[in-house]
Amino acid sequence: MNDKIYSLRVKAVTTIEIVNPDTGITHHREFFDEEKFAELIIKECAKSLWTEECYNSDLALEEFERNGAKIKEHFGVEE
């Protein structure tokens, strides 16, 4: 798994602490949120459209924003 995907995977994990009232022992549980992981990937794809041309041209910037919005809209992801 590449570093970027691993980083997104880590962001999609929620850790909770559960304390057993009888023993006082704390347990940690991790939950992987598939929907959040997919949303993070989609946002990363939309961001990846950014190129050096976007720095040099208002038209390229508009295209970047439009295409990024299309990707997010297609998957129903909001900013």
PyMOL Python script that loads the backbone (N, CA, C, O; Angstrom):
from pymol import cmd

cmd.read_pdbstr("""\
ATOM      1  N   MET A   1       0.858  -1.168   0.000  1.00  0.00           N
ATOM      2  CA  MET A   1       0.000   0.000   0.000  1.00  0.00           C
ATOM      3  C   MET A   1       0.906   1.233   0.000  1.00  0.00           C
ATOM      4  O   MET A   1       1.851   1.320   0.783  1.00  0.00           O
ATOM      5  N   ASN A   2       0.603   2.187  -0.891  1.00  0.00           N
ATOM      6  CA  ASN A   2       1.461   3.372  -0.917  1.00  0.00           C
ATOM      7  C   ASN A   2       1.152   4.292   0.269  1.00  0.00           C
ATOM      8  O   ASN A   2       0.122   4.156   0.930  1.00  0.00           O
ATOM      9  N   ASP A   3       2.059   5.219   0.515  1.00  0.00           N
ATOM     10  CA  ASP A   3       1.960   6.085   1.696  1.00  0.00           C
ATOM     11  C   ASP A   3       0.688   6.918   1.713  1.00  0.00           C
ATOM     12  O   ASP A   3       0.097   7.128   2.772  1.00  0.00           O
ATOM     13  N   LYS A   4       0.262   7.397   0.545  1.00  0.00           N
ATOM     14  CA  LYS A   4      -0.928   8.251   0.486  1.00  0.00           C
ATOM     15  C   LYS A   4      -2.178   7.451   0.861  1.00  0.00           C
ATOM     16  O   LYS A   4      -3.003   7.914   1.649  1.00  0.00           O
ATOM     17  N   ILE A   5      -2.313   6.261   0.298  1.00  0.00           N
ATOM     18  CA  ILE A   5      -3.478   5.429   0.618  1.00  0.00           C
ATOM     19  C   ILE A   5      -3.455   5.038   2.088  1.00  0.00           C
ATOM     20  O   ILE A   5      -4.493   5.043   2.750  1.00  0.00           O
ATOM     21  N   TYR A   6      -2.281   4.701   2.599  1.00  0.00           N
ATOM     22  CA  TYR A   6      -2.164   4.346   4.016  1.00  0.00           C
ATOM     23  C   TYR A   6      -2.587   5.520   4.894  1.00  0.00           C
ATOM     24  O   TYR A   6      -3.296   5.334   5.883  1.00  0.00           O
ATOM     25  N   SER A   7      -2.158   6.716   4.540  1.00  0.00           N
ATOM     26  CA  SER A   7      -2.521   7.913   5.296  1.00  0.00           C
ATOM     27  C   SER A   7      -4.038   8.122   5.309  1.00  0.00           C
ATOM     28  O   SER A   7      -4.613   8.452   6.346  1.00  0.00           O
ATOM     29  N   LEU A   8      -4.678   7.932   4.163  1.00  0.00           N
ATOM     30  CA  LEU A   8      -6.139   8.077   4.087  1.00  0.00           C
ATOM     31  C   LEU A   8      -6.833   6.994   4.905  1.00  0.00           C
ATOM     32  O   LEU A   8      -7.848   7.248   5.553  1.00  0.00           O
ATOM     33  N   ARG A   9      -6.277   5.786   4.869  1.00  0.00           N
ATOM     34  CA  ARG A   9      -6.839   4.674   5.643  1.00  0.00           C
ATOM     35  C   ARG A   9      -6.796   4.991   7.135  1.00  0.00           C
ATOM     36  O   ARG A   9      -7.764   4.748   7.855  1.00  0.00           O
ATOM     37  N   VAL A  10      -5.676   5.532   7.592  1.00  0.00           N
ATOM     38  CA  VAL A  10      -5.531   5.891   9.005  1.00  0.00           C
ATOM     39  C   VAL A  10      -6.568   6.948   9.394  1.00  0.00           C
ATOM     40  O   VAL A  10      -7.131   6.890  10.487  1.00  0.00           O
ATOM     41  N   LYS A  11      -6.820   7.906   8.509  1.00  0.00           N
ATOM     42  CA  LYS A  11      -7.806   8.957   8.792  1.00  0.00           C
ATOM     43  C   LYS A  11      -9.229   8.409   8.872  1.00  0.00           C
ATOM     44  O   LYS A  11     -10.110   9.040   9.457  1.00  0.00           O
ATOM     45  N   ALA A  12      -9.452   7.230   8.281  1.00  0.00           N
ATOM     46  CA  ALA A  12     -10.795   6.645   8.265  1.00  0.00           C
ATOM     47  C   ALA A  12     -11.032   5.703   9.451  1.00  0.00           C
ATOM     48  O   ALA A  12     -12.067   5.041   9.523  1.00  0.00           O
ATOM     49  N   VAL A  13     -10.078   5.646  10.370  1.00  0.00           N
ATOM     50  CA  VAL A  13     -10.213   4.778  11.547  1.00  0.00           C
ATOM     51  C   VAL A  13     -10.549   5.630  12.764  1.00  0.00           C
ATOM     52  O   VAL A  13      -9.925   6.663  13.006  1.00  0.00           O
ATOM     53  N   THR A  14     -11.538   5.185  13.521  1.00  0.00           N
ATOM     54  CA  THR A  14     -11.912   5.836  14.766  1.00  0.00           C
ATOM     55  C   THR A  14     -11.570   4.891  15.911  1.00  0.00           C
ATOM     56  O   THR A  14     -11.929   3.713  15.880  1.00  0.00           O
ATOM     57  N   THR A  15     -10.882   5.406  16.912  1.00  0.00           N
ATOM     58  CA  THR A  15     -10.520   4.596  18.087  1.00  0.00           C
ATOM     59  C   THR A  15     -11.334   5.075  19.277  1.00  0.00           C
ATOM     60  O   THR A  15     -11.411   6.273  19.551  1.00  0.00           O
ATOM     61  N   ILE A  16     -11.940   4.126  19.980  1.00  0.00           N
ATOM     62  CA  ILE A  16     -12.681   4.481  21.185  1.00  0.00           C
ATOM     63  C   ILE A  16     -12.132   3.680  22.362  1.00  0.00           C
ATOM     64  O   ILE A  16     -11.603   2.581  22.193  1.00  0.00           O
ATOM     65  N   GLU A  17     -12.266   4.242  23.531  1.00  0.00           N
ATOM     66  CA  GLU A  17     -11.862   3.561  24.757  1.00  0.00           C
ATOM     67  C   GLU A  17     -13.102   3.075  25.470  1.00  0.00           C
ATOM     68  O   GLU A  17     -14.081   3.806  25.621  1.00  0.00           O
ATOM     69  N   ILE A  18     -13.046   1.838  25.904  1.00  0.00           N
ATOM     70  CA  ILE A  18     -14.155   1.259  26.663  1.00  0.00           C
ATOM     71  C   ILE A  18     -13.574   0.806  28.000  1.00  0.00           C
ATOM     72  O   ILE A  18     -12.636   0.010  28.036  1.00  0.00           O
ATOM     73  N   VAL A  19     -14.129   1.313  29.088  1.00  0.00           N
ATOM     74  CA  VAL A  19     -13.664   0.935  30.416  1.00  0.00           C
ATOM     75  C   VAL A  19     -14.667  -0.042  31.014  1.00  0.00           C
ATOM     76  O   VAL A  19     -15.857   0.253  31.127  1.00  0.00           O
ATOM     77  N   ASN A  20     -14.166  -1.201  31.390  1.00  0.00           N
ATOM     78  CA  ASN A  20     -15.012  -2.195  32.051  1.00  0.00           C
ATOM     79  C   ASN A  20     -15.240  -1.721  33.481  1.00  0.00           C
ATOM     80  O   ASN A  20     -14.285  -1.618  34.251  1.00  0.00           O
ATOM     81  N   PRO A  21     -16.487  -1.429  33.853  1.00  0.00           N
ATOM     82  CA  PRO A  21     -16.751  -0.887  35.195  1.00  0.00           C
ATOM     83  C   PRO A  21     -16.438  -1.887  36.314  1.00  0.00           C
ATOM     84  O   PRO A  21     -16.159  -1.489  37.445  1.00  0.00           O
ATOM     85  N   ASP A  22     -16.485  -3.171  35.998  1.00  0.00           N
ATOM     86  CA  ASP A  22     -16.219  -4.180  37.023  1.00  0.00           C
ATOM     87  C   ASP A  22     -14.732  -4.326  37.325  1.00  0.00           C
ATOM     88  O   ASP A  22     -14.339  -4.513  38.476  1.00  0.00           O
ATOM     89  N   THR A  23     -13.910  -4.238  36.281  1.00  0.00           N
ATOM     90  CA  THR A  23     -12.472  -4.464  36.464  1.00  0.00           C
ATOM     91  C   THR A  23     -11.655  -3.182  36.382  1.00  0.00           C
ATOM     92  O   THR A  23     -10.527  -3.142  36.875  1.00  0.00           O
ATOM     93  N   GLY A  24     -12.193  -2.145  35.778  1.00  0.00           N
ATOM     94  CA  GLY A  24     -11.457  -0.904  35.594  1.00  0.00           C
ATOM     95  C   GLY A  24     -10.466  -0.975  34.436  1.00  0.00           C
ATOM     96  O   GLY A  24      -9.710  -0.031  34.204  1.00  0.00           O
ATOM     97  N   ILE A  25     -10.469  -2.098  33.707  1.00  0.00           N
ATOM     98  CA  ILE A  25      -9.552  -2.273  32.584  1.00  0.00           C
ATOM     99  C   ILE A  25     -10.084  -1.516  31.373  1.00  0.00           C
ATOM    100  O   ILE A  25     -11.265  -1.597  31.037  1.00  0.00           O
ATOM    101  N   THR A  26      -9.183  -0.779  30.725  1.00  0.00           N
ATOM    102  CA  THR A  26      -9.536  -0.016  29.535  1.00  0.00           C
ATOM    103  C   THR A  26      -9.189  -0.810  28.288  1.00  0.00           C
ATOM    104  O   THR A  26      -8.072  -1.307  28.148  1.00  0.00           O
ATOM    105  N   HIS A  27     -10.132  -0.924  27.401  1.00  0.00           N
ATOM    106  CA  HIS A  27      -9.928  -1.586  26.116  1.00  0.00           C
ATOM    107  C   HIS A  27     -10.050  -0.540  25.017  1.00  0.00           C
ATOM    108  O   HIS A  27     -10.882   0.363  25.097  1.00  0.00           O
ATOM    109  N   HIS A  28      -9.221  -0.670  23.999  1.00  0.00           N
ATOM    110  CA  HIS A  28      -9.283   0.225  22.847  1.00  0.00           C
ATOM    111  C   HIS A  28      -9.859  -0.550  21.672  1.00  0.00           C
ATOM    112  O   HIS A  28      -9.412  -1.654  21.362  1.00  0.00           O
ATOM    113  N   ARG A  29     -10.847   0.037  21.029  1.00  0.00           N
ATOM    114  CA  ARG A  29     -11.454  -0.573  19.849  1.00  0.00           C
ATOM    115  C   ARG A  29     -11.296   0.382  18.685  1.00  0.00           C
ATOM    116  O   ARG A  29     -11.490   1.590  18.818  1.00  0.00           O
ATOM    117  N   GLU A  30     -10.945  -0.176  17.550  1.00  0.00           N
ATOM    118  CA  GLU A  30     -10.817   0.623  16.334  1.00  0.00           C
ATOM    119  C   GLU A  30     -11.907   0.223  15.354  1.00  0.00           C
ATOM    120  O   GLU A  30     -12.203  -0.958  15.173  1.00  0.00           O
ATOM    121  N   PHE A  31     -12.492   1.225  14.730  1.00  0.00           N
ATOM    122  CA  PHE A  31     -13.538   1.003  13.737  1.00  0.00           C
ATOM    123  C   PHE A  31     -13.124   1.676  12.431  1.00  0.00           C
ATOM    124  O   PHE A  31     -12.779   2.857  12.398  1.00  0.00           O
ATOM    125  N   PHE A  32     -13.168   0.893  11.366  1.00  0.00           N
ATOM    126  CA  PHE A  32     -12.828   1.410  10.044  1.00  0.00           C
ATOM    127  C   PHE A  32     -14.109   1.851   9.358  1.00  0.00           C
ATOM    128  O   PHE A  32     -15.046   1.066   9.210  1.00  0.00           O
ATOM    129  N   ASP A  33     -14.146   3.115   8.938  1.00  0.00           N
ATOM    130  CA  ASP A  33     -15.314   3.695   8.279  1.00  0.00           C
ATOM    131  C   ASP A  33     -15.094   3.678   6.765  1.00  0.00           C
ATOM    132  O   ASP A  33     -14.412   4.543   6.216  1.00  0.00           O
ATOM    133  N   GLU A  34     -15.680   2.684   6.102  1.00  0.00           N
ATOM    134  CA  GLU A  34     -15.499   2.527   4.661  1.00  0.00           C
ATOM    135  C   GLU A  34     -15.988   3.741   3.887  1.00  0.00           C
ATOM    136  O   GLU A  34     -15.366   4.149   2.906  1.00  0.00           O
ATOM    137  N   GLU A  35     -17.090   4.311   4.322  1.00  0.00           N
ATOM    138  CA  GLU A  35     -17.655   5.469   3.627  1.00  0.00           C
ATOM    139  C   GLU A  35     -16.717   6.676   3.727  1.00  0.00           C
ATOM    140  O   GLU A  35     -16.508   7.392   2.747  1.00  0.00           O
ATOM    141  N   LYS A  36     -16.161   6.893   4.908  1.00  0.00           N
ATOM    142  CA  LYS A  36     -15.227   8.000   5.083  1.00  0.00           C
ATOM    143  C   LYS A  36     -13.979   7.776   4.232  1.00  0.00           C
ATOM    144  O   LYS A  36     -13.466   8.719   3.630  1.00  0.00           O
ATOM    145  N   PHE A  37     -13.487   6.537   4.176  1.00  0.00           N
ATOM    146  CA  PHE A  37     -12.314   6.207   3.375  1.00  0.00           C
ATOM    147  C   PHE A  37     -12.571   6.519   1.903  1.00  0.00           C
ATOM    148  O   PHE A  37     -11.733   7.130   1.239  1.00  0.00           O
ATOM    149  N   ALA A  38     -13.729   6.100   1.395  1.00  0.00           N
ATOM    150  CA  ALA A  38     -14.082   6.374   0.000  1.00  0.00           C
ATOM    151  C   ALA A  38     -14.174   7.876  -0.250  1.00  0.00           C
ATOM    152  O   ALA A  38     -13.706   8.371  -1.275  1.00  0.00           O
ATOM    153  N   GLU A  39     -14.776   8.595   0.688  1.00  0.00           N
ATOM    154  CA  GLU A  39     -14.910  10.051   0.546  1.00  0.00           C
ATOM    155  C   GLU A  39     -13.533  10.715   0.512  1.00  0.00           C
ATOM    156  O   GLU A  39     -13.309  11.632  -0.279  1.00  0.00           O
ATOM    157  N   LEU A  40     -12.622  10.266   1.354  1.00  0.00           N
ATOM    158  CA  LEU A  40     -11.268  10.828   1.366  1.00  0.00           C
ATOM    159  C   LEU A  40     -10.549  10.563   0.049  1.00  0.00           C
ATOM    160  O   LEU A  40      -9.832  11.429  -0.452  1.00  0.00           O
ATOM    161  N   ILE A  41     -10.734   9.376  -0.510  1.00  0.00           N
ATOM    162  CA  ILE A  41     -10.120   9.045  -1.799  1.00  0.00           C
ATOM    163  C   ILE A  41     -10.675   9.951  -2.900  1.00  0.00           C
ATOM    164  O   ILE A  41      -9.921  10.463  -3.728  1.00  0.00           O
ATOM    165  N   ILE A  42     -11.978  10.143  -2.907  1.00  0.00           N
ATOM    166  CA  ILE A  42     -12.610  10.983  -3.928  1.00  0.00           C
ATOM    167  C   ILE A  42     -12.112  12.422  -3.823  1.00  0.00           C
ATOM    168  O   ILE A  42     -11.816  13.053  -4.838  1.00  0.00           O
ATOM    169  N   LYS A  43     -12.019  12.940  -2.606  1.00  0.00           N
ATOM    170  CA  LYS A  43     -11.513  14.304  -2.428  1.00  0.00           C
ATOM    171  C   LYS A  43     -10.059  14.403  -2.893  1.00  0.00           C
ATOM    172  O   LYS A  43      -9.660  15.403  -3.490  1.00  0.00           O
ATOM    173  N   GLU A  44      -9.281  13.374  -2.621  1.00  0.00           N
ATOM    174  CA  GLU A  44      -7.879  13.374  -3.046  1.00  0.00           C
ATOM    175  C   GLU A  44      -7.782  13.346  -4.567  1.00  0.00           C
ATOM    176  O   GLU A  44      -6.922  14.010  -5.146  1.00  0.00           O
ATOM    177  N   CYS A  45      -8.657  12.581  -5.216  1.00  0.00           N
ATOM    178  CA  CYS A  45      -8.680  12.549  -6.682  1.00  0.00           C
ATOM    179  C   CYS A  45      -9.020  13.925  -7.248  1.00  0.00           C
ATOM    180  O   CYS A  45      -8.401  14.379  -8.210  1.00  0.00           O
ATOM    181  N   ALA A  46      -9.995  14.575  -6.651  1.00  0.00           N
ATOM    182  CA  ALA A  46     -10.382  15.913  -7.118  1.00  0.00           C
ATOM    183  C   ALA A  46      -9.231  16.888  -6.945  1.00  0.00           C
ATOM    184  O   ALA A  46      -8.998  17.727  -7.815  1.00  0.00           O
ATOM    185  N   LYS A  47      -8.501  16.792  -5.829  1.00  0.00           N
ATOM    186  CA  LYS A  47      -7.351  17.675  -5.603  1.00  0.00           C
ATOM    187  C   LYS A  47      -6.210  17.383  -6.565  1.00  0.00           C
ATOM    188  O   LYS A  47      -5.430  18.277  -6.894  1.00  0.00           O
ATOM    189  N   SER A  48      -6.107  16.138  -7.017  1.00  0.00           N
ATOM    190  CA  SER A  48      -4.977  15.751  -7.872  1.00  0.00           C
ATOM    191  C   SER A  48      -5.059  16.390  -9.259  1.00  0.00           C
ATOM    192  O   SER A  48      -4.092  16.340 -10.019  1.00  0.00           O
ATOM    193  N   LEU A  49      -6.190  16.983  -9.592  1.00  0.00           N
ATOM    194  CA  LEU A  49      -6.330  17.649 -10.887  1.00  0.00           C
ATOM    195  C   LEU A  49      -5.501  18.920 -10.968  1.00  0.00           C
ATOM    196  O   LEU A  49      -5.270  19.447 -12.056  1.00  0.00           O
ATOM    197  N   TRP A  50      -5.053  19.415  -9.815  1.00  0.00           N
ATOM    198  CA  TRP A  50      -4.259  20.638  -9.761  1.00  0.00           C
ATOM    199  C   TRP A  50      -2.933  20.421 -10.486  1.00  0.00           C
ATOM    200  O   TRP A  50      -2.226  19.450 -10.216  1.00  0.00           O
ATOM    201  N   THR A  51      -2.604  21.307 -11.389  1.00  0.00           N
ATOM    202  CA  THR A  51      -1.351  21.219 -12.128  1.00  0.00           C
ATOM    203  C   THR A  51      -0.634  22.555 -12.059  1.00  0.00           C
ATOM    204  O   THR A  51      -1.182  23.535 -11.554  1.00  0.00           O
ATOM    205  N   GLU A  52       0.568  22.594 -12.556  1.00  0.00           N
ATOM    206  CA  GLU A  52       1.327  23.848 -12.606  1.00  0.00           C
ATOM    207  C   GLU A  52       0.601  24.895 -13.453  1.00  0.00           C
ATOM    208  O   GLU A  52       0.712  26.094 -13.197  1.00  0.00           O
ATOM    209  N   GLU A  53      -0.137  24.438 -14.455  1.00  0.00           N
ATOM    210  CA  GLU A  53      -0.877  25.368 -15.322  1.00  0.00           C
ATOM    211  C   GLU A  53      -1.895  26.175 -14.533  1.00  0.00           C
ATOM    212  O   GLU A  53      -2.202  27.313 -14.887  1.00  0.00           O
ATOM    213  N   CYS A  54      -2.416  25.585 -13.464  1.00  0.00           N
ATOM    214  CA  CYS A  54      -3.411  26.290 -12.660  1.00  0.00           C
ATOM    215  C   CYS A  54      -2.820  27.530 -12.016  1.00  0.00           C
ATOM    216  O   CYS A  54      -3.538  28.499 -11.769  1.00  0.00           O
ATOM    217  N   TYR A  55      -1.521  27.517 -11.739  1.00  0.00           N
ATOM    218  CA  TYR A  55      -0.870  28.687 -11.166  1.00  0.00           C
ATOM    219  C   TYR A  55      -0.757  29.820 -12.177  1.00  0.00           C
ATOM    220  O   TYR A  55      -0.746  30.994 -11.808  1.00  0.00           O
ATOM    221  N   ASN A  56      -0.675  29.464 -13.440  1.00  0.00           N
ATOM    222  CA  ASN A  56      -0.358  30.443 -14.478  1.00  0.00           C
ATOM    223  C   ASN A  56      -1.559  30.940 -15.272  1.00  0.00           C
ATOM    224  O   ASN A  56      -1.428  31.860 -16.080  1.00  0.00           O
ATOM    225  N   SER A  57      -2.720  30.348 -15.055  1.00  0.00           N
ATOM    226  CA  SER A  57      -3.846  30.693 -15.905  1.00  0.00           C
ATOM    227  C   SER A  57      -5.153  30.649 -15.121  1.00  0.00           C
ATOM    228  O   SER A  57      -5.460  29.657 -14.459  1.00  0.00           O
ATOM    229  N   ASP A  58      -5.913  31.729 -15.203  1.00  0.00           N
ATOM    230  CA  ASP A  58      -7.231  31.739 -14.565  1.00  0.00           C
ATOM    231  C   ASP A  58      -8.145  30.707 -15.203  1.00  0.00           C
ATOM    232  O   ASP A  58      -8.969  30.097 -14.520  1.00  0.00           O
ATOM    233  N   LEU A  59      -8.004  30.505 -16.520  1.00  0.00           N
ATOM    234  CA  LEU A  59      -8.821  29.530 -17.227  1.00  0.00           C
ATOM    235  C   LEU A  59      -8.535  28.119 -16.714  1.00  0.00           C
ATOM    236  O   LEU A  59      -9.463  27.337 -16.503  1.00  0.00           O
ATOM    237  N   ALA A  60      -7.259  27.789 -16.512  1.00  0.00           N
ATOM    238  CA  ALA A  60      -6.895  26.472 -15.995  1.00  0.00           C
ATOM    239  C   ALA A  60      -7.424  26.291 -14.576  1.00  0.00           C
ATOM    240  O   ALA A  60      -7.875  25.205 -14.211  1.00  0.00           O
ATOM    241  N   LEU A  61      -7.368  27.355 -13.778  1.00  0.00           N
ATOM    242  CA  LEU A  61      -7.887  27.293 -12.418  1.00  0.00           C
ATOM    243  C   LEU A  61      -9.389  27.024 -12.430  1.00  0.00           C
ATOM    244  O   LEU A  61      -9.884  26.206 -11.654  1.00  0.00           O
ATOM    245  N   GLU A  62     -10.110  27.710 -13.308  1.00  0.00           N
ATOM    246  CA  GLU A  62     -11.548  27.485 -13.425  1.00  0.00           C
ATOM    247  C   GLU A  62     -11.844  26.042 -13.835  1.00  0.00           C
ATOM    248  O   GLU A  62     -12.763  25.417 -13.305  1.00  0.00           O
ATOM    249  N   GLU A  63     -11.059  25.517 -14.782  1.00  0.00           N
ATOM    250  CA  GLU A  63     -11.248  24.136 -15.229  1.00  0.00           C
ATOM    251  C   GLU A  63     -10.972  23.165 -14.085  1.00  0.00           C
ATOM    252  O   GLU A  63     -11.713  22.201 -13.897  1.00  0.00           O
ATOM    253  N   PHE A  64      -9.912  23.414 -13.322  1.00  0.00           N
ATOM    254  CA  PHE A  64      -9.588  22.587 -12.171  1.00  0.00           C
ATOM    255  C   PHE A  64     -10.755  22.557 -11.189  1.00  0.00           C
ATOM    256  O   PHE A  64     -11.169  21.486 -10.744  1.00  0.00           O
ATOM    257  N   GLU A  65     -11.278  23.717 -10.856  1.00  0.00           N
ATOM    258  CA  GLU A  65     -12.379  23.802  -9.900  1.00  0.00           C
ATOM    259  C   GLU A  65     -13.630  23.107 -10.445  1.00  0.00           C
ATOM    260  O   GLU A  65     -14.326  22.409  -9.708  1.00  0.00           O
ATOM    261  N   ARG A  66     -13.910  23.300 -11.733  1.00  0.00           N
ATOM    262  CA  ARG A  66     -15.086  22.695 -12.350  1.00  0.00           C
ATOM    263  C   ARG A  66     -14.967  21.163 -12.370  1.00  0.00           C
ATOM    264  O   ARG A  66     -15.920  20.464 -12.023  1.00  0.00           O
ATOM    265  N   ASN A  67     -13.809  20.645 -12.771  1.00  0.00           N
ATOM    266  CA  ASN A  67     -13.626  19.196 -12.846  1.00  0.00           C
ATOM    267  C   ASN A  67     -13.607  18.553 -11.466  1.00  0.00           C
ATOM    268  O   ASN A  67     -14.150  17.465 -11.274  1.00  0.00           O
ATOM    269  N   GLY A  68     -12.977  19.232 -10.504  1.00  0.00           N
ATOM    270  CA  GLY A  68     -12.993  18.719  -9.137  1.00  0.00           C
ATOM    271  C   GLY A  68     -14.406  18.654  -8.588  1.00  0.00           C
ATOM    272  O   GLY A  68     -14.775  17.689  -7.918  1.00  0.00           O
ATOM    273  N   ALA A  69     -15.192  19.677  -8.872  1.00  0.00           N
ATOM    274  CA  ALA A  69     -16.584  19.706  -8.427  1.00  0.00           C
ATOM    275  C   ALA A  69     -17.391  18.604  -9.098  1.00  0.00           C
ATOM    276  O   ALA A  69     -18.261  18.004  -8.468  1.00  0.00           O
ATOM    277  N   LYS A  70     -17.109  18.327 -10.389  1.00  0.00           N
ATOM    278  CA  LYS A  70     -17.818  17.263 -11.107  1.00  0.00           C
ATOM    279  C   LYS A  70     -17.554  15.900 -10.469  1.00  0.00           C
ATOM    280  O   LYS A  70     -18.470  15.094 -10.301  1.00  0.00           O
ATOM    281  N   ILE A  71     -16.303  15.656 -10.119  1.00  0.00           N
ATOM    282  CA  ILE A  71     -15.957  14.370  -9.495  1.00  0.00           C
ATOM    283  C   ILE A  71     -16.693  14.211  -8.172  1.00  0.00           C
ATOM    284  O   ILE A  71     -17.288  13.166  -7.910  1.00  0.00           O
ATOM    285  N   LYS A  72     -16.655  15.248  -7.338  1.00  0.00           N
ATOM    286  CA  LYS A  72     -17.325  15.176  -6.037  1.00  0.00           C
ATOM    287  C   LYS A  72     -18.833  15.034  -6.212  1.00  0.00           C
ATOM    288  O   LYS A  72     -19.478  14.260  -5.504  1.00  0.00           O
ATOM    289  N   GLU A  73     -19.385  15.779  -7.152  1.00  0.00           N
ATOM    290  CA  GLU A  73     -20.842  15.708  -7.390  1.00  0.00           C
ATOM    291  C   GLU A  73     -21.235  14.308  -7.863  1.00  0.00           C
ATOM    292  O   GLU A  73     -22.258  13.771  -7.436  1.00  0.00           O
ATOM    293  N   HIS A  74     -20.440  13.727  -8.729  1.00  0.00           N
ATOM    294  CA  HIS A  74     -20.736  12.401  -9.271  1.00  0.00           C
ATOM    295  C   HIS A  74     -20.868  11.365  -8.130  1.00  0.00           C
ATOM    296  O   HIS A  74     -21.719  10.477  -8.179  1.00  0.00           O
ATOM    297  N   PHE A  75     -20.013  11.501  -7.118  1.00  0.00           N
ATOM    298  CA  PHE A  75     -20.032  10.555  -6.004  1.00  0.00           C
ATOM    299  C   PHE A  75     -20.834  11.057  -4.805  1.00  0.00           C
ATOM    300  O   PHE A  75     -20.930  10.367  -3.790  1.00  0.00           O
ATOM    301  N   GLY A  76     -21.408  12.251  -4.915  1.00  0.00           N
ATOM    302  CA  GLY A  76     -22.214  12.787  -3.823  1.00  0.00           C
ATOM    303  C   GLY A  76     -21.401  13.222  -2.623  1.00  0.00           C
ATOM    304  O   GLY A  76     -21.873  13.142  -1.489  1.00  0.00           O
ATOM    305  N   VAL A  77     -20.168  13.689  -2.862  1.00  0.00           N
ATOM    306  CA  VAL A  77     -19.286  14.118  -1.784  1.00  0.00           C
ATOM    307  C   VAL A  77     -19.343  15.634  -1.681  1.00  0.00           C
ATOM    308  O   VAL A  77     -19.199  16.342  -2.678  1.00  0.00           O
ATOM    309  N   GLU A  78     -19.553  16.124  -0.467  1.00  0.00           N
ATOM    310  CA  GLU A  78     -19.575  17.566  -0.234  1.00  0.00           C
ATOM    311  C   GLU A  78     -18.283  17.990   0.429  1.00  0.00           C
ATOM    312  O   GLU A  78     -17.626  17.195   1.102  1.00  0.00           O
ATOM    313  N   GLU A  79     -17.928  19.228   0.237  1.00  0.00           N
ATOM    314  CA  GLU A  79     -16.691  19.768   0.815  1.00  0.00           C
ATOM    315  C   GLU A  79     -16.785  19.858   2.302  1.00  0.00           C
ATOM    316  O   GLU A  79     -15.835  20.291   2.956  1.00  0.00           O
TER     317      GLU A  79
END
""", "prot")
cmd.dss("prot")
cmd.show_as("cartoon", "prot")
cmd.util.cbc("prot")
cmd.orient("prot")
